[in-house]
Amino acid sequence: MPIHIFVDPVARNITVSPTLANYRAGDVVQWEAIGGTSLTLSFVKDGTPFNGPAVSAAAATGKAESRITSGVSGRHYRYSLTTTIWGKNYQITGCPEIVVL
């Protein structure tokens, strides 16, 4: 299940769908900032289910992915994200969330 990030350019509202996403250890989590040219996700406050505290998109894309490490389960991980969509910068701090079942 990919996680999509949308922006309403008029209202400058940013939406992450799903806001709460359920995965299992070993799953690959994919994010896509629709119309995006950059995307960085930071897992700091609650720790990370990945090998590091940040996941970044490939250069000049709004697509990122990372595999959940083995041995991680029963935890919730909130993250912040920074993205550039349609040439404007957006940021969400502290929410959305990944749940590793």
Stockholm file with secondary structure:
# STOCKHOLM 1.0

chainA/1-101         MPIHIFVDPVARNITVSPTLANYRAGDVVQWEAIGGTSLTLSFVKDGTPFNGPAVSAAAATGKAESRITSGVSGRHYRYSLTTTIWGKNYQITGCPEIVVL
#=GR chainA/1-101 SS CCEEEEEETTTTEEEEESSEEEECTTCEEEEEETTEEEEEEECCTTCCSSSSSEEECCTTCSEEEEECCTTCCSEEEECEEEEEETTEEEEECSCCEEEEC
#=GC SS_cons         CCEEEEEETTTTEEEEESSEEEECTTCEEEEEETTEEEEEEECCTTCCSSSSSEEECCTTCSEEEEECCTTCCSEEEECEEEEEETTEEEEECSCCEEEEC
//
